[in-house]
Amino acid sequence: MIHHYHHPHPFKLELGGELPELHIAYHTYGTLNEDHTNIVWVCHALTGNSDVRDWWPHTVEEGKFLDPADNFVICANILGSPYGTTSPLHNNPLTGEPYYGDFPRYTIRDIVNAHRVLADALGIGHIQSLVGCSVGGFQAIEWAVMEPARFDKLVLMATDAIATPWTIAIDETQRMCIEADATFGQRSPEAGRKGLAAARAIGLLSYRGYYGYNLTQKDTEELPDIHRAASYQQYQGEKLCRRFDAYSYYVILNAFDTHDVGRGRGGMEMALKRIKAKTLVIGLTTDIVFPPKEMKELCEKIPGAVYREIQSPFGHDGFLVEYDQLNELMRPFMKE
């Protein structure tokens, strides 16, 4: 079920700006038990939303690791996203018009601080499990370091403790696509649509990778008018444009590139030592965004963390596809 929270106070941002008010959209599943010991907070990724069932198939179901019969699952839409939380398409209450390109710069820590605002407003103190995948993992790592005593368990999947030069380069290439669209900058929700489609197509190359494309996008005839892989790229770009906007995509990419859990904390290793939650780190064999090598190194830096791996030809997107393997790994961990 979707809910909306309005924070009627200025929300200060790490880079010096502020939002006059904050709106947060969030979903909940299941029932909170009397002693509040069944809370699972899920952090979503780049173009996800607060409806976990919508983007993560066969997880919020009976017998799965987010079974709503056992858990009270909550997921909040991130700052800057067009699914209900304050974003560039929201009206600035100081001007009465949408922010568009005037949306203030913000960081992963600001996204997490918005989660904290919501949790406190809902009376949620201690959280049993915090789950983050991809850039949802950026949020989960930051929150677990920021408030170590708040969580019993932490699950980090296909993610990292810092935005590496490789991931920043992927983001910058997508931003270049959006900036190359002459309409980007116009004060319209339609601005930058062609650039957004191109950005999405480029992003998908890193999400699926060599094996995923070769497995699913082979031509079925010898000399097609349009190659199957080409039509797939065009379709995915157009599909995102129907549900997202270029301004939101752009500011979220900027926020992701600020991710560095060690900033101001004596470095990454010192920061990760703060984590008190029992931690499960999950890598994907063909992920080229966050390769297994990086995931293993992340695991080694978190006290007591355990590493597991999912076999998948679908690269980074394997965490969305390999739900059977995922549930086999996650159910025992969540029930311990």
C-alpha positions as CSV (number, residue, x, y, z in Angstrom):
1,M,0.0,0.0,0.0
2,I,1.3,3.4,-0.9
3,H,1.4,6.2,1.7
4,H,2.6,9.8,1.6
5,Y,4.4,11.8,4.3
6,H,4.7,15.6,4.3
7,H,7.6,17.0,6.3
8,P,6.5,20.7,6.6
9,H,10.0,22.0,7.7
10,P,13.1,23.0,5.8
11,F,15.2,20.0,4.9
12,K,18.9,21.0,4.9
13,L,21.2,19.3,2.4
14,E,24.8,18.3,2.8
15,L,26.1,20.5,0.1
16,G,24.7,23.7,1.7
17,G,21.3,24.0,0.1
18,E,17.9,23.2,1.5
19,L,14.4,22.2,0.4
20,P,11.6,24.3,2.0
21,E,9.6,21.1,2.7
22,L,9.8,17.4,2.0
23,H,7.3,15.0,0.5
24,I,8.1,11.3,0.8
25,A,6.1,8.4,-0.9
26,Y,6.5,5.0,0.6
27,H,5.0,1.5,0.5
28,T,4.4,-0.9,3.3
29,Y,3.5,-4.6,3.2
30,G,2.5,-6.9,6.1
31,T,1.7,-6.0,9.7
32,L,4.0,-4.5,12.3
33,N,4.1,-6.9,15.3
34,E,3.6,-5.7,18.9
35,D,7.3,-5.5,19.8
36,H,8.4,-4.0,16.5
37,T,10.9,-6.8,15.8
38,N,9.8,-7.7,12.2
39,I,10.7,-4.5,10.3
40,V,12.5,-4.9,7.0
41,W,13.5,-1.7,5.3
42,V,14.3,-2.0,1.6
43,C,16.3,0.7,-0.3
44,H,15.6,0.8,-4.1
45,A,17.9,1.6,-7.0
46,L,18.1,4.2,-9.7
47,T,14.8,4.0,-11.5
48,G,13.0,1.9,-9.0
49,N,10.2,3.1,-6.7
50,S,8.8,2.4,-3.3
51,D,6.6,-0.5,-4.6
52,V,9.0,-3.4,-4.1
53,R,6.5,-5.8,-5.7
54,D,6.6,-3.7,-8.8
55,W,10.4,-3.9,-9.5
56,W,11.5,-7.0,-7.5
57,P,9.5,-10.1,-8.7
58,H,8.8,-13.0,-6.4
59,T,10.2,-11.5,-3.2
60,V,7.3,-9.9,-1.4
61,E,5.3,-13.2,-1.5
62,E,4.3,-16.1,0.7
63,G,7.3,-18.2,1.5
64,K,9.8,-15.7,0.1
65,F,12.4,-13.7,2.1
66,L,10.1,-10.6,2.2
67,D,7.0,-12.6,3.1
68,P,4.5,-10.1,4.4
69,A,3.0,-12.7,6.7
70,D,6.2,-12.6,8.7
71,N,7.6,-9.2,8.0
72,F,6.6,-5.6,8.0
73,V,8.3,-4.4,4.9
74,I,8.8,-0.7,4.1
75,C,10.4,1.0,1.2
76,A,10.6,4.8,0.6
77,N,10.9,6.5,-2.7
78,I,14.3,8.3,-2.9
79,L,14.8,12.0,-3.0
80,G,14.7,13.4,-6.6
81,S,12.8,10.4,-8.0
82,P,9.5,11.1,-9.9
83,Y,7.5,8.5,-7.9
84,G,6.1,10.8,-5.2
85,T,9.1,12.1,-3.2
86,T,10.2,15.7,-3.7
87,S,11.9,15.9,-7.2
88,P,12.6,18.4,-9.9
89,L,9.1,18.1,-11.2
90,H,7.6,19.1,-7.8
91,N,6.5,22.7,-7.2
92,N,9.0,24.8,-5.2
93,P,6.7,26.3,-2.6
94,L,8.8,29.5,-2.7
95,T,8.0,30.1,-6.4
96,G,4.9,28.1,-7.0
97,E,6.5,26.5,-10.1
98,P,8.4,23.2,-10.6
99,Y,12.1,23.2,-9.8
100,Y,13.3,21.6,-13.1
101,G,17.0,22.5,-13.4
102,D,16.9,24.6,-10.2
103,F,16.6,21.5,-8.0
104,P,19.4,21.8,-5.4
105,R,22.4,19.4,-5.5
106,Y,22.2,16.6,-2.9
107,T,24.0,13.5,-1.9
108,I,23.5,9.9,-0.9
109,R,23.6,11.1,2.8
110,D,20.7,13.4,2.1
111,I,18.7,10.5,0.7
112,V,19.5,8.5,3.9
113,N,18.6,11.5,6.1
114,A,15.2,11.6,4.3
115,H,14.8,7.9,5.2
116,R,15.6,8.8,8.8
117,V,13.0,11.6,8.8
118,L,10.4,9.2,7.6
119,A,11.4,6.4,10.1
120,D,11.3,8.8,13.0
121,A,7.9,10.2,11.9
122,L,6.5,6.7,11.7
123,G,7.8,5.9,15.2
124,I,10.2,3.3,13.8
125,G,13.2,3.1,16.0
126,H,15.1,-0.2,15.8
127,I,15.0,-2.0,12.4
128,Q,15.5,-5.7,12.2
129,S,16.9,-5.9,8.6
130,L,18.1,-3.3,6.1
131,V,18.3,-4.5,2.5
132,G,19.9,-2.6,-0.4
133,C,20.7,-3.5,-4.0
134,S,22.8,-1.5,-6.4
135,V,22.5,2.1,-5.5
136,G,20.0,1.0,-2.9
137,G,23.1,-0.6,-1.4
138,F,24.8,2.8,-1.3
139,Q,22.0,4.0,0.9
140,A,22.0,0.9,3.1
141,I,25.8,1.1,3.7
142,E,25.6,4.8,4.5
143,W,22.7,4.3,6.9
144,A,24.3,1.3,8.6
145,V,27.5,3.4,9.2
146,M,25.5,6.5,10.2
147,E,23.4,4.7,12.8
148,P,25.1,1.3,13.6
149,A,22.9,0.5,16.5
150,R,19.6,0.9,14.6
151,F,20.0,-2.4,12.6
152,D,20.3,-6.1,13.5
153,K,20.9,-7.3,10.0
154,L,22.3,-5.8,6.8
155,V,22.1,-7.2,3.2
156,L,24.2,-5.6,0.5
157,M,23.8,-6.8,-3.0
158,A,25.7,-5.7,-6.2
159,T,26.9,-2.5,-4.6
160,D,29.9,-0.8,-3.1
161,A,31.1,1.6,-0.3
162,I,32.2,4.2,-2.8
163,A,31.3,5.4,-6.3
164,T,34.3,4.2,-8.2
165,P,35.8,6.0,-11.3
166,W,34.2,3.2,-13.4
167,T,30.7,3.8,-12.1
168,I,31.1,7.6,-12.3
169,A,32.2,7.2,-15.9
170,I,29.1,5.3,-16.7
171,D,27.0,8.0,-15.1
172,E,28.9,10.8,-16.8
173,T,28.3,9.2,-20.2
174,Q,24.6,9.1,-19.5
175,R,24.6,12.7,-18.4
176,M,26.4,13.6,-21.7
177,C,23.5,12.0,-23.6
178,I,21.0,14.1,-21.7
179,E,23.0,17.3,-22.1
180,A,23.3,16.7,-25.9
181,D,19.5,16.9,-26.2
182,A,18.9,20.6,-27.1
183,T,15.6,20.6,-25.3
184,F,17.2,19.8,-21.9
185,G,17.1,22.9,-19.8
186,Q,13.6,23.9,-21.0
187,R,11.1,24.3,-18.2
188,S,9.0,21.4,-19.3
189,P,8.5,17.8,-18.1
190,E,9.1,16.7,-21.7
191,A,12.6,18.3,-21.8
192,G,15.5,16.0,-22.6
193,R,13.4,13.0,-23.6
194,K,15.6,11.9,-26.5
195,G,18.7,12.3,-24.4
196,L,17.1,10.3,-21.6
197,A,16.3,7.5,-24.0
198,A,19.9,7.4,-25.2
199,A,21.2,7.5,-21.6
200,R,19.0,4.6,-20.7
201,A,20.2,2.5,-23.6
202,I,23.9,3.1,-22.6
203,G,23.1,2.3,-19.0
204,L,21.6,-1.0,-20.0
205,L,24.9,-2.1,-21.6
206,S,26.5,-2.0,-18.2
207,Y,23.5,-3.6,-16.4
208,R,23.2,-6.6,-18.7
209,G,26.6,-7.0,-20.2
210,Y,28.1,-9.3,-22.8
211,Y,26.5,-12.6,-21.7
212,G,23.0,-11.2,-21.1
213,Y,22.7,-9.5,-24.5
214,N,24.2,-12.5,-26.4
215,L,21.8,-14.8,-24.6
216,T,18.6,-12.9,-25.2
217,Q,19.1,-10.6,-28.2
218,K,20.2,-12.8,-31.1
219,D,18.6,-12.2,-34.5
220,T,16.1,-14.8,-35.6
221,E,16.7,-14.2,-39.3
222,E,19.9,-13.7,-41.4
223,L,19.5,-10.1,-42.5
224,P,16.8,-8.3,-40.5
225,D,15.6,-4.8,-41.3
226,I,16.5,-3.9,-37.7
227,H,18.6,-6.1,-35.4
228,R,16.9,-7.5,-32.4
229,A,19.5,-5.9,-30.1
230,A,19.0,-2.5,-31.8
231,S,15.2,-2.6,-31.3
232,Y,15.7,-3.7,-27.7
233,Q,17.8,-0.6,-27.0
234,Q,15.3,1.7,-28.7
235,Y,12.4,0.0,-26.8
236,Q,14.1,0.3,-23.4
237,G,14.9,4.0,-24.0
238,E,11.3,4.8,-25.0
239,K,10.0,2.7,-22.1
240,L,11.9,4.7,-19.5
241,C,10.7,8.0,-21.0
242,R,7.1,6.9,-20.4
243,R,7.7,6.6,-16.7
244,F,10.6,8.9,-15.8
245,D,11.9,12.4,-16.7
246,A,15.3,13.6,-17.7
247,Y,15.6,16.1,-14.8
248,S,15.1,13.4,-12.2
249,Y,17.4,11.0,-13.9
250,Y,20.1,13.7,-14.1
251,V,20.0,14.8,-10.4
252,I,19.9,11.2,-9.2
253,L,23.0,10.3,-11.2
254,N,24.7,13.4,-9.7
255,A,23.8,12.2,-6.2
256,F,25.1,8.7,-6.8
257,D,28.5,10.0,-7.7
258,T,28.8,11.6,-4.3
259,H,28.8,8.2,-2.6
260,D,31.8,7.7,-0.3
261,V,31.0,6.2,3.0
262,G,34.5,7.1,4.2
263,R,34.2,10.9,3.6
264,G,34.7,12.8,6.8
265,R,35.1,9.5,8.7
266,G,38.8,8.7,8.4
267,G,38.4,6.7,5.2
268,M,36.4,3.8,3.9
269,E,37.9,1.1,6.1
270,M,37.5,3.1,9.3
271,A,33.9,3.9,8.4
272,L,32.9,0.3,7.6
273,K,34.3,-0.9,10.9
274,R,31.4,1.0,12.5
275,I,28.8,-1.4,11.2
276,K,27.4,-3.6,14.0
277,A,24.7,-5.4,12.0
278,K,25.1,-9.0,11.0
279,T,25.9,-8.6,7.3
280,L,25.4,-10.6,4.2
281,V,27.1,-9.4,1.0
282,I,25.9,-10.9,-2.3
283,G,27.8,-10.6,-5.6
284,L,26.7,-11.6,-9.1
285,T,29.2,-13.6,-11.2
286,T,28.9,-11.5,-14.4
287,D,28.2,-8.1,-12.9
288,I,30.5,-5.6,-14.6
289,V,29.2,-2.6,-12.6
290,F,30.1,-4.0,-9.2
291,P,32.3,-7.1,-10.0
292,P,32.5,-10.0,-7.6
293,K,36.1,-9.0,-6.8
294,E,34.9,-5.6,-5.4
295,M,32.0,-7.3,-3.5
296,K,34.5,-9.7,-1.8
297,E,36.7,-6.8,-0.9
298,L,33.7,-4.9,0.6
299,C,32.8,-8.0,2.6
300,E,36.3,-8.3,4.0
301,K,36.1,-4.7,5.4
302,I,32.8,-5.2,7.3
303,P,33.3,-7.0,10.7
304,G,31.9,-10.5,10.6
305,A,30.3,-10.1,7.1
306,V,29.6,-13.2,5.0
307,Y,30.0,-13.4,1.2
308,R,27.7,-15.3,-1.1
309,E,27.4,-15.3,-4.9
310,I,24.6,-15.7,-7.4
311,Q,25.4,-17.5,-10.7
312,S,23.8,-15.5,-13.5
313,P,24.4,-14.6,-17.2
314,F,22.4,-11.4,-16.7
315,G,25.1,-9.2,-15.2
316,H,24.2,-6.5,-12.7
317,D,20.5,-7.0,-13.4
318,G,20.8,-10.6,-12.1
319,F,19.5,-9.5,-8.7
320,L,16.2,-8.7,-10.4
321,V,16.1,-11.9,-12.4
322,E,17.5,-14.7,-10.2
323,Y,14.9,-14.6,-7.5
324,D,15.0,-18.4,-6.9
325,Q,18.7,-18.3,-6.0
326,L,18.2,-15.1,-4.1
327,N,15.4,-16.6,-2.0
328,E,17.6,-19.6,-1.2
329,L,20.3,-17.3,0.1
330,M,18.1,-14.8,1.8
331,R,15.4,-16.8,3.6
332,P,17.9,-18.6,6.0
333,F,19.7,-15.3,6.7
334,M,16.5,-13.4,7.5
335,K,15.2,-16.1,9.7
336,E,18.4,-16.5,11.9
